[in-house]
Amino acid sequence: MMEQYITGDPNFHVLVELATMMIIQLMYAVVTFLVCRKQNWNAWLLALVVLIPFLGMLAFLVIFLTTLLKTLDRLNALEGKEATGR
């Protein structure tokens, strides 16, 4: 019985890991909100989706890949190149 008080709560490390993950997801959501606002997308909805653990990481990746491809298309249009996929 005394060992319980010496070692502490066995689930404490799980709470620390969860808190760390939620802080990272919160940073993802803030960046997603700013990027989506610049792209004229629904920033609040996408930021809330990014807050969902695991699904949010995938949504964050998709949002940034879409933004990157959109930016590259705009640069190609400025240079007068066609979007041929090469």
C-alpha positions, 0 to 999 in steps of 0.5 A, a space after each residue: 500500500 505504501 508503494 502507491 504513494 511513493 510511485 505516484 499515479 501510474 496514469 500520470 505519464 498518459 496525461 502528460 503525453 495527451 497534454 503534449 499532443 493537444 498543445 501540438 494540435 493547438 499550434 497546428 490549428 492556429 497555423 491552419 486558421 491563418 492559412 485558411 483565412 488567407 485562402 478564403 476557406 472556412 477557417 473556423 471549420 478547418 481549425 476545429 477539424 485539425 484539433 481532432 487527434 490523429 485526424 487533425 494531423 492528416 487534415 493539416 497535411 492535406 491543407 498544406 499540400 493543397 496550399 502548396 500546389 495552389 501556390 505553385 500553380 499561381 507561380 507557373 501562371 505568373 511565369 507563363 508556363 502551362 500546368 502540364 504536370 511536369 
